[in-house]
Amino acid sequence: MTDIAPAYELAQVNIARLRHPLESAELKDFVDGLDPVNAVADASDGFVWRLQSDSGNATDVPVLGDAWMIVNLSVWRDPEALTAFMYRGLHRELLARRREFFERLDEAVTALWWVPAGHRPAVAEAEDRLLHLRAHGPTPYAFTLRAPFAPGPKAAVSRSA
């Protein structure tokens, strides 16, 4: 049996607005969890890539022109691989505590989209997808886990619904 490389991979972005400075005691558990959570992600079945700066994470990467906003940008094999990582272990524990660490935003903070295999999205692309989701709701251009779209060339490059 021959493995066929997938034509598309799933990109995801999520943003969060900090309640306190990263160096604060209030965010110690979150900051202390970054390296272990990222190590689990990196070793997860279906993980492809994640944005990181010289710090090893992306907490110092600017997003949406807001100094209090942090970004997580990654690429996965498929929604099932992403979901399997999100809802287990330390990531799940920290996710359950997100209101301690981050402000509640009324707008979408997570967007998914299909990218051609091998493509590594930049923050500007992720911002565009997230803003599109906020403005238009789920479409093939930007969607959510609850309202997914199948991969394909139109979904990977086009804004049309």
TASULLIN-V204190 format. One record per backbone hydrogen bond with DSSP energy under -1.0 kcal/mol. CO is the residue of the C=O (numbers start at 1). NH is the residue of the N-H. E is the energy in kcal/mol with one decimal. If there is no record, write none. Layout:
co->CO nh->NH e->E
co->CO nh->NH e->E
//
This chain:
co->7 nh->117 e->-2.6
co->9 nh->115 e->-2.9
co->10 nh->76 e->-3.1
co->11 nh->113 e->-1.9
co->12 nh->74 e->-2.4
co->13 nh->111 e->-2.2
co->14 nh->72 e->-2.4
co->16 nh->70 e->-2.9
co->17 nh->103 e->-3.2
co->21 nh->24 e->-2.0
co->25 nh->28 e->-1.1
co->27 nh->31 e->-2.9
co->28 nh->32 e->-3.1
co->29 nh->33 e->-1.1
co->31 nh->34 e->-1.1
co->33 nh->37 e->-2.6
co->34 nh->38 e->-2.8
co->35 nh->39 e->-2.3
co->36 nh->40 e->-1.9
co->37 nh->41 e->-2.5
co->38 nh->42 e->-3.0
co->39 nh->43 e->-1.4
co->41 nh->44 e->-1.5
co->44 nh->47 e->-1.9
co->46 nh->77 e->-2.8
co->49 nh->75 e->-2.9
co->53 nh->56 e->-2.0
co->57 nh->53 e->-3.4
co->58 nh->61 e->-1.8
co->63 nh->66 e->-1.9
co->66 nh->69 e->-1.9
co->68 nh->18 e->-3.1
co->70 nh->16 e->-2.0
co->72 nh->14 e->-2.4
co->73 nh->51 e->-3.1
co->74 nh->12 e->-2.7
co->75 nh->48 e->-2.4
co->75 nh->49 e->-1.7
co->76 nh->10 e->-2.9
co->78 nh->82 e->-1.8
co->79 nh->83 e->-2.8
co->80 nh->84 e->-2.4
co->81 nh->85 e->-1.7
co->82 nh->86 e->-2.6
co->83 nh->87 e->-1.8
co->85 nh->88 e->-1.3
co->88 nh->92 e->-1.3
co->89 nh->93 e->-1.9
co->90 nh->94 e->-2.8
co->91 nh->95 e->-2.7
co->92 nh->96 e->-2.1
co->95 nh->98 e->-1.5
co->97 nh->100 e->-2.1
co->98 nh->102 e->-3.2
co->101 nh->19 e->-2.5
co->109 nh->15 e->-2.2
co->111 nh->13 e->-2.4
co->112 nh->143 e->-2.5
co->113 nh->11 e->-3.3
co->115 nh->9 e->-2.7
co->116 nh->119 e->-2.6
co->122 nh->126 e->-2.0
co->123 nh->127 e->-2.9
co->124 nh->128 e->-2.1
co->125 nh->129 e->-2.3
co->126 nh->130 e->-2.5
co->127 nh->131 e->-2.8
co->128 nh->132 e->-2.1
co->129 nh->133 e->-2.3
co->130 nh->134 e->-2.3
co->131 nh->135 e->-2.0
co->132 nh->136 e->-2.6
co->133 nh->137 e->-2.3
co->142 nh->139 e->-2.4
co->143 nh->112 e->-2.4
co->152 nh->156 e->-1.9
co->153 nh->157 e->-1.2
co->154 nh->158 e->-2.3
//
